[in-house]
């Protein structure tokens, strides 16, 4: 297993890694706190949360396996070279554990708080079901052949796929409502900072090792950062530029209907009956 060539770069790597961990970890709290204060989850897309839970669960399996399992590490070195470093750090494992816990709490809030008319779509339920069935099939295949690296790579691919699609329902919902009300921008800003730090951390390791295997040897982590940064920028555009401080279209219509009901004269037949 390779070691660091530069102490300053190693320190920088650790600092960036834990900065990403702190940013990403804290990013879950603004939404949880917002839901708690409002006692409502209206505006938060339920598909986003469900897909996010599957994404972080599979990412935890990948990170924990590659970081703790000597058998998985052995197969990684055999494939990419024994002079390479494991592309998963302690902060990656810590983040995954924390992410699964906080996403589960958010899902629990969806169950207990006011949901309005929002529901989880059948499409998302189908996707999650198919993903876990596929993962179970791959598990038994990997178990019989002892292809541990291949197996966790499947989980890594799943988390990349889930990352690519999980933001879409929330982005569409914001567009249809012409508002980001109920969806915490604090979550997005911290997620953006974490993505940048995560990408910089990988670059520092590659510079020290004079090798870019770190990027394509852990393509999931690379794509995770790039996809997250792209959607974070999109949400910031929606919140600060396209729909700044706007009341949801649905709420505006409901308010208008209530005002009309108050202003409208009483029913004529009822008046005559009285």
Order of alpha helices (4+ residues) and beta strands (2+ residues): alpha-alpha-alpha-alpha-alpha-alpha-alpha-alpha-alpha-alpha-alpha-alpha
